[in-house]
Amino acid sequence: RARAGTRPDARPRAGTIARVASFFRALRPAFATHRASACAGATRASFPPSRRARIFRANRRALVAAMSTSDAPDDVFLEDLRGERSMEWVKAENERALAAIAGPTGKPEDDPMFAKLRAIYDDKRKIPNVRLRGDFVYNFWQDEHHVKGIWRRTTMDDFKTPEPTWETVLDVDALAALEGKSWVWKGPQFLDYGPGDDRDRVDRCVVNLSDGGTDACTVREFDVVAKAFVEGPDAFVLPPGKNSFCWVDRDVAWIGHDFGQGTMSPSGYPLTVREWRRGQPLEDAVEIWRGEPGDVVASGSAYWDKGHRYKVWYRAKTFYDTVRFVPHPDRPDEMVHVDIPTDFSFATFADHVVIHCKSEWTVGGGKGGEGGTKLVAGSVVAHPASDFFRGERSDFTVLYSPADDRCAYEGSSETKDYLMVHALEHMVTRVYVWRFDESTRSFSLVKEHAAENCQSFGAAGVDSERSNELFVTTEGFLDPTTLSTATAPDLDISTPLKTNTAWFDASGMSVELREATSDDGTKVPYFLVRGGGIPEGAPAPTVLYGYGGVEILMS
């Protein structure tokens, strides 16, 4: 039958036939590998992950070679990420970019701005970003001596001193040199033992390392007491890939990995979750959850929240649309759908779910929501989790409801007893502090805090499972970032710990929050930063800056 857009007598042209023939000739080595394995009676278990990875890379090179002879785009060779031609292209593009940025010499060091920027990036006084785990705060640090970085730690008391004494846990530069890899640090995931005798035990994590900084990571179990990788056949180790890893307990993990056909999404992320037990061959991990073929990713999460256990399975249909399932509170072997719109965010606090409504939501009531509870777009609500998973919708606490379209939820943080809702209201950061009473299973608003002097403000728990201590961060146009400590709910009573270097003299400068009115009457807020010695209303050179995208607004 003739197809639309073709002649009834259309036949393949000789050139097309030649290209197709060349394509399949190039793939012969790949087909031969699989055919030989099948003839030898090989099974998936016969191929360890390292061997499968080598076969995949060889097949990809064959595919790239074949595509290069067809009508593929001219830059298809870049699919072979580290091929010789790809590396030549990278070198040429770098030289072209450096010539455009730094002039004919191609040396950024010749630009005076280079030294200024380098001094800022390598500043020893920059505030370390830390996370408390057990008795130590951990930090990943990079400077001119540690280009790839070191993972280090110290005690909380020592961190509060002007010059902490850091202990190196893992030197990524040394590891890369030892193993001949260009390791890039992608962070740790600690094992949480939950309530019980091991409640305060902190000894194991997995670290994620990427060779060359790609999305593909190797996952390796690490002993933070011995400051060494866990070795041997019982260690949790995932070969390179777009992996996911979640601790269930010390000897069980939920993993996402490339297990072959049908286990990876079109976007290259895992579509299955498998339960992997310590000492079990990776191929024998049991599948417990699977997304749909068209999903972006499927994953699972098991965690403790203030003594309450949660297990959640996810299907991301797009990056902004997620379907969630949890065990039924009364029938743990039965999985139930978390019935909220797919673009809403979902979290927990103790025995409550916390939901951010991206759009107006009517819950409960009769047909069509009649008589139900109407929640405005941008609201944040809490509800007892077990009741919510049973389908009840009668016990919502509204933690935040925007007063108008110039008020927006910015996220939440928590301590042991407090949930802090952060909002941007008419360009002013405001934090609403809610206390949770475990005995009555209820929230009560106890304090509000507004940022001053056109500054941004953030508060996060130091150890949200065990204390109400806070790290408070402030910064402004004329004020370098300052890290302080406080105790919830008193965010306004803080003790400064560390301040970044002030890289310019702000004497005589000022900053104001103003509004401009557009032609259609819309009020547009903006900040005016005025240099010293410039009179009110006097003409002056001005830099205009604004941004909005990927659901992030900046001014």
N, C-alpha and C positions, 0 to 999 in steps of 0.2 A: 504494500500500500504506500502511496506517495505521502510524505510528511509535509507539514506546513513549511513553506520556505524552500522546498527542494523541487527539482524537476522530476516528473514521473520516471524518466529514464536515467536519473542521476546514478553514477557509479563512483566508487572510491577512486581518487586520483592516484597516479603512480607514486607521487611524493608522499602522500599520506600513508600509503601501504608501506613504503620504505621506512618512514618514521616509526610506525607501529612495530614493524619487524625488528628494527633496531632497539626499540624499547624492551621487547620481550627477550631479545638476545642478551641485553644487559642484565636482566633479572634472572637469567639461567642459573648463576651461582647460588642465588638465594633459594630458588626452587629446588636445586640439587641438594642443598643442605637439608631441607625439610623432607625431601623424598628419601634420601639416604637414611635419615633418622627413622622414618616410618617403616622402611623396609627392615631395619634392624630391630623393630619392635620397641622403639623408644617411647616413653610416656612423658608427660609433663614433669613428673617427679624425677625423671632421669636428667633433667636440665636444671642445675642450680642457677640462682639468679645471675651470678657473674657470667655464666656461659650464655644464658639467654640475652644478657646485655651485649655481649660481644657479637652474637649473631644478629641482634637488632641493628647495631651500628654498621655491620657489614652490609646488611640488606638496605639500610638507609643510603649508604654510599652508592650502592648499585642503583637504587631508585633515582637518586640525584643525577647520576651519570646518564641514566636513560632519559630522564626528563630534559636534560640539557641538549639532547639531540632532537627533541620534539618542538612543539609550538609553545613550550612553557615560557614564562617571563625570563628576561635576560638575567635577572638576579637570583634565579632558582638555586644557583650554586651555594647561596648563603644558608640553605637548609642544612648543608654539611658544616655544622657550626665551627669546627676547628680544622677544617680542611685547608690545604695549602693556599688554594685560590681565595678562600674566605679571609684568611689571615693577611694575604697581600692586599685585598680590598680594604680591610680595616686599617692597615698601615697607611695606605694612600689617602684614605678619608681623614685620618688623624692629622696627617701632614697638611692637607688642604685646610682643615679647620684651624690648626695652629697658625698657619700663615695668615688667615683672615683675622684671627684674634690678636696675634702678637707681632704681626708684620713679617717682613721678608726673612728675618732670622729664624722665625718659628719657635722662639724661646720665650715663654711667658715670663721667665725670670727677669727679662729685660724691661718689663713694665713695672713701674713703681707700685702700682696697685697690687701686684702679686705678693710682694713682701708684706703689705698691710693685711691682705686676706689670709696669708699663711700664718701670720702672728695670731690672728683671731682663732683660726681652726686649731692651732697647736697650743693655745693658751692653757697653761697649767692651772689657772684659777677657774676655768669653766666648771660649772656645777655638775658633778657626776650624777647620772640618772641611776637610782638604786632601787632595789626590791629586797624587802626583808624576807628571809627564809630561815626559820629556826633562830639560831643565835647570831646570825651574820646578815649584813646587808651586802648584796652582790651587785657588781657593776661591770659593764664591758667598756674598756677604755682603749682609745687609739691616739697616738701622737707620732712625732717624727721618729721615735725609737721603737714604736710598736705599730708598724704600718697596718698589719692585719689585725692587730689588737690582742689584748690580754683580758681574760675573764678573772676578776679579782674580788676579794671580799675583805671586810673588817667588821668589828662589832658596832652596834648602834651607838654606844657611848663614845667609841673612838671616832666614828664618822662625824659626830657633833663637834669635834675639836677642829681648830683651824688647819692642822696638818695631819690628817689621818695616816696611820701606818697600814698599808695595804698588803695583803697576802695573795700571791698569784695562785689561782686555781688551775687555769689552763692558758698556756702561751700559744696562741694560734700561729704566730710567725714561726716558732720553733717546731710546731706540729707539721706545718706545711713543708718546712725544709726537710724534716725527718721522713715524711711520707711521699715527698715529691709531688704534692698537690697544691694548687692555688686556692687553699681553703678560705672561704668567706663565712664569717660567723652569722648564723641565723637564729640563735637564741636557744635557751633551755626550756624544758617542761619538767617540773618537779613532781614527784610522787607525793600525794597527800594521803596519809594513812587513815584519816578520818577520826572519829571519836574512839576512845578506848585507851588501852595501855600505851599504844604507840602514837598517841595524839601529837606529841611534840617531837617525834622522830623525823629528822630530815637527813637522809643519807643518799638517796638515789634520784637521778633525773635522766632524761635523754637530752643530748645536744644535737642540734641540726646544723650541718655543715654543707656548704655548696662549693663545688669545685669550679672556681671562676666566676661565682656570683650568679649563676643561672637559677631558675625556679626549681630545678631538680636538686634535692637535698639527700644527703646520707644521714640516717638517724642512728645514733650510737649511744648505748647506755653508759652512764658515767657515775662513779662513786665519789661524792663530794667530800667524804671523810678521808678516803685514801688519796683524793685528788688525782684519780687515774680512771681510764676507761675500763669497764668491766670486760674481761676477756673470757674466751672459752665458748663451747657450744651452747651454754645456757644463757648467754648474754643476748639482750634484745638489740639487734642490728638490722636495719633496713638498707638495702642497696640504693644507689642514686635513683631518684624519681620524684614526681610530684606527690610525695607521700603524706599521709596524715597518721598521727600517733596519739593515742589517749590512754593514760594509765587507768585501769579498772581497779587493780590492787597490785601488790608487789610482784606477783607472778602471772598476771593476766593483763593484756593490752588489747585495745581495739585499734585496728590499723586499716588504712586505705593504701593500696599499692597496685601496680600494674601486674595482674595475674593472667594477662592474655586477653583474647578476644572477648569483648563485651564487658570488660571490667574498668574501662577508662572512657570518659566522656568525649564528645567532639572537641571540647576545649582542652583536653589533655589532663583532666583531674580524675581522681578515683570515683567510680560509680558504686563500689561495694564497700561494706565494712565487714571485716573478719575478726573473729576472736582468736587471739594468738596467745598460747600458753608457753611459759618459760620452758625451754628445752625442746619444744616442738618444732619440727622442720617448718620453714616458712610456708611451703606449699601445702602443708596439712592444716593451716589455720582455717577455721570453720566460718563460712559466710553466715552472717546474722542479719544483714540489711542490704538492700539493693535499691538504687534509684531507677528512674526511667531512662531509656537510651538517649533522649534528647536533653537531659538535665545538664547543668554546668558541672555540678559536683554532688556527691552524696557523702554524708559523714555521720559520725555518732560521737556523743560526749557523755561521759560518766563523771560525776563530781560531787563533792560535799559542799553544802552551803549552811554554815552555822549548825552543824549536826544533822542536817537533813540531806538525804541521798536523792540525787536526780540522775536519770538516764534519759537522754533525748537523742532522737534520730532525725536527721535533716535531709531534705531534698531541695537543692537550690535550682529552681527552674530557670532563673536568670540571676544576675548578681544582686538584684533588688527584690526578688520574689522567692520566698522560702516556705516550704511545707514542713511541718514538724509533727513528730509522733512521740508519745511517751507510754510507759506501762500504765495500765489501768490501776487506780489506787486499790481496788478490791480484788482484781484478778491480774496479778503481776505478769502472767504469761501472755496476756492479751494486750495488743498495742492499740492505742486510741489516738485519733487525730486531734492536735491542738487547734481548736476551731477559731482561728483569728485570720483576718485578711493576710495574704502572703507577703505584703510589703510592710507589715508592722514588725517592729523589733520586739524581741521576747527575752526576758531575763528572769532571775529569781532573787529573792531576798528571804532567808530563813525558810518558812513554810508558805511563802506567798510567791505568786507569779507577778512580774512587773512588765507592763506592756506599754509601748509607745505607739499611739495611734497616728499614723501618717495621714489619715483622712477621717472624715466624720464617720462615726460608728454607732449604730443603734443595736443594743444587746437586750435580750429578754423580751418580754411582752408577747403579744399575739402575732397573728399572721401579718407579715410586712413590717414587724417591729412595733406595731401599735401598742402603746402603753409601756414600752420598754425604756431603758436608760439610753439617752442620747449623749454621746461623748464627742466633743468638737475636735476637729483636726488639730494635731499638735498636743493633745492631752497625754498625760502619763497616769496610768491607773495601776492599782495593786488589788489582788484578789487571793483568798486562800487557795493554795495550789490544788490540794486533793479535791476540793469541791469543784474547782474550775475544770479539772480533768474529768470529773463525773458529768459535766455538762451544766452545772449550776452557774448562774450569772447574777446573783442577788446581793452580793456582798462586796461591791467595789468601793475602794477608797481612791478618790481623785487626788493624786499627789501634785499634779500640775495641770493647769488649764490656761492657755494663753489669753490674755485680756483682749488683744486685737491682733491684726496681721503684722504688727511690728514687734511681736513677742514670739520667741522661738525656744524650744527645748534644745539644750546643747549636750545633754548626757547626764549620767549620774555616777556617784561614787559612794563608798560605804565604809563604815567601821563596824565594830562588833554590834553596837546597839542603834546606830543611826544610818539613815539613808539620806544622802544629800543630792537634791535635784538642782542642776545647773541650768540657767536660762539666760538668754540675751534679750533684754527688754529695752527697746528704744536705744540700742547701742550701749547699754549699761549691763555688765555682768551681775547677776543676782543668784544667790544660792539659798534654797529653801531646805531647812534641816528638819527631818522627820525622825522622831524617836519610835522604835518598835518595841512594844511590850510583849515579851514571849508568853507571859501568863494569860493575857487577854487576847493575844493574837491580833493586835490592832496597832495602827500608826496614829501618831499625834504630832501636829506641827508645833515645834518648840521655838524656832528662831528663823529669822531671815537675815541675810547679809548681802549688802550691795558694795561693789567695788568703788573705790574713790579715785578722783583725779584722773579720769579717763584711762584707768589701768585695766588690764585683764586680771582675772583672779581664778584660781583653781584650788580645790582641796581634795585630797585622796587619803584613804586609810593607810597607815604604815603596815598594820597587820589586821586586816578586816575580820579575821576569825577570832582574834584573841584580845584586842584592845580598842580603845577609842582615840588613840593617838593619831594625829594627822600630819601629813606633809602639806604645807600651804605654799603655793607659788604665785608671785605677783610680778608683773612687768608692765612697762608703759613706753610711750614714744620717747620719753626723756629719761626713763629709769631702767637700768639694767635689771635683768631677772634676779629675783631674790627668793631663796628657799628658806622657809621658816617651819617651826613645829608649833602645833596647837593641840588642844583636846576638844573633841566634839562634846557639846554643841557650840562651844565658844570659839567660833572661827576668827572673831575679831581680836582675840587675846592670843598673840603669837610671839614666839621668840625667834628672831632671825638667826639662821645658821650660816648660810653662804650666799655670796652675791657675785655675779659675773662682773668682769672688768668693764668699766665705763670707757668706751672707745672714742668718746668725743666730749667736749666741755659743754654742758647744757646750761651754763650760767646765762641768765637773761632770756632764755628761751621760754616759750609758753605753748600750751596745747589746750584747745577748746573743742567742745562738741557743738556743732552748729547744724542748721538745716537750710537747704536750698529748696525753692519751689519751682517745679517744672512747669512747662506750658499748660499741662492738663490739670495742674493743681496738686499733683503728688508731692508730698514732703519727702525730700531725700536727705537723710542725715549724712554728715561728713565730719571728719576731724580736721581742724586747722592747726598745724604746727608752725609757729612763727619764730624766726631767728631773732637773736638778741639785737636790740637797737633798731628794729623796724617798727615805725609808728603805726597805730591803728589806721587802717584804710589806705596806707601808702602803697603805691605800686611796687611789686617786687617779683623777681623770678620765682616761678612756682612749679613744683613737680606734682602732677596729678596721678593717683594710683587707685585702681579698683579691681576687684576680681569676683567672679561667681561661677561656680561650676562643680560638677560631680557631687551635688548636694552639700557643697561647702560655700559659705558666704564669708567674704573678708572685706574689710573696709580699709 
